[in-house]
Amino acid sequence: MAIVLAAGQGKRMKSKLYKVLHSVCGKPMVGHVLDTLEHIQTEKTIVIVGHGAEAVKGYLGDRAEYALQEQQLGTGHAVLQAKDVIGAEDGVTFVVCGDTPLVRPETLEKMLLLHKEKGAAGTILTAEMTDATGYGRIIRGEGGRVDRIVEQKDCSPEEAAVREINTGTYCFDNHKLFEALENVKNENAQGEYYLTDVVGILKNAGEIVEAYCTPDEAEAIGVNDRIALSEAETLMRQRINRGHMVGGVTFIDPSQTYIEKDVVIGPDTILYPGTTLRGKTFIGSECVIGPNTEICDSTLGDEVTVKQSVLQEAKIGSHANVGPFAYLRPGTDLGEHVKIGDFVEIKNAKLGEGSKVSHLSYVGDAVIGKNVNFGCGAITVNYDGFNKSLTEVGDDAFIGSNVNLIAPVKVGDGAYVVAGSTITHNVEDNDLAIARERQTNKKGYADRIRSKMKAKKENKHS
């Protein structure tokens, strides 16, 4: 079981957005926490909500149960709100803050293992900090067990020198947790009920309290302001990039490569600086991505090259080549060996294997067959100001430069559309279509036009 503390307002964020919904590497912080708990398969997860309750529920949906803390009276009071949901349950309960996105599943698993091995009533996740200023210190006693937690303001000089700190993440015997919470008092300057007081109550009852010290001090970060949010972003990005490198992905410059949490990348893919991979993006093996490329919620096959381009909700087949300076919008579906060149925009269009749109073209609301060539400046005219219509082009067709295909229209297999044509009627298989006015040359007329324009300019300035 798990309790996630997500009821605080987060005033130091100075934001209209509720604190735990601020994103780290593309996902709200509380989403990272739920991911971690789901990974270790907690039977029940109760999110304590308060400020912004509806927004948090709207984001998490049915991933958790909820308990409302109407008044923010401290962390102990927050946990107590879950009593009606799990207070009678047997087992171990984790307590995790919703603003701690860097806590990892393997850490909680090791913490739980220690908790069970030692027969502890409570176990605290701790960290050794280079600078422990501001954190509650863990004071250990006999056998290395936790004796007490001392807040910064209450530390003696010797206690202040201790570098092991309380991260705010715990696991407890569930019954003993709620029994202890009933004895927590609010006799302090803030008039709040502190969860840390449970440690002393358990100790006084003769219970064992242990601590698991994580080797990664990043897991101690709780995000309370924009500075900490930036630090969490940097640390998680480094963690994500490291994971991909271990998995066989080459980063030319990891410090200039931004990858969100849920992105999947195959081995032997190369990422150049300025690459941003977001959302539920999947990149296959042996791809080359970047430089200066943004890909969001897209799927790429193997051996795909994307240079200096933007892809959103696109599907790219293996061996395709995209860019530079291409824009693939939602609904783009490229087959294998497709080439999309510079300054090409594709939207809601399917292109078959081996087709090419090499430069300066727009293809929208279209189904394009195999081995089709779109010449420079060719476009599908899909919108009449009210409705969008479909363009269909068959296999092996050739669309010349500066062709306008006025949808709805069909161009058949093997058809040839001559450059500069505006096509308003269907073109049958293997037909040649030409739709442009006959050229007329007027001998010597250019000199007459220039003289006329020159005289007009001189009269204007006289």
C-alpha angles and dihedrals in degrees: 000000000000140000118205116201107218106143103099120109098224097220093175090064087067090209141128087223114089110252103245090049093064108111131243114191092347100312131088112256094243088053090059090050092051090048089056094049092046089051091058089043102236110194094224132013120196118192114204107217132186123139109039092010095155092049092052092047090047091055099042097036114173095349088100146014119246140223123187123229100196094183121036100230099155141290094289090053090048093054091047089063088072093060095096090054103043107000093112096044124112120228141046126321126201119212112204131170117238091227096061103090095160098065107115130215093236090056093054090047092054090045091053092048091054090046092055096040092054096042089235126177089208137010126195126209106228137177137201105239126200087216112023095180112141096016129109110254123232110228111196125203136183115357091005093288120144112270099178147326115244120197119227095253092053098046123122114220089263093049092046088058091061111105099194109099140186111254094195094245118117145165122209142179096261099227093045091048094058093040089054093046090060088062098048112115130204096221097137138098092269095046089229135137109240124207089211088069088069088072092061093043091053092047092051089052090056095253125144118250117190135184130214111205112210115216089219111074090191087079089068093064114115112186112231102148142017092270092059090043089057092047091051090049092052095047094046092047089053090049092049093047092048090052092053092047090052086051092057104269119137118224114193089196116003092190090063097043120089120197126172124224102260098047117120121204128185124227123276092026114139121216118198125204118285093034116143119188115188143179122353094345120158120196119189129219126294095014125148114217126184161301101220097357130146120200122179130182091341137135122222126186126217125303094013120156120207120176128184094335143123122234124185123181091338132149117215123190124223120284092018121145122214129184162293099230098356124149116208110187131195115304096030111144116180123187125219119298092013116153121211111180140192122324094002122142122200123186131175091342135131119213121192128228116300097008120143134209098173107176150354097002141126122213115180134162092004144132110212121188132221125301094006119157121211111196125220113295096008113145142180109233098213106158129066096183093270110037138029118225135196129254118201124194121183130223120293094009122149121218111193128220119289093011119156114208104198107208137259089051140124129214112195133226114293093004121149123215113196120232117270095023126140106210118204100156132056119272115216126224114295093359123136114228124199121175112169136104119268113261118250123194119199110202115237092352093124092069091051091051093049092050092049093050092046092052091049091053093049092049090050093056098038 
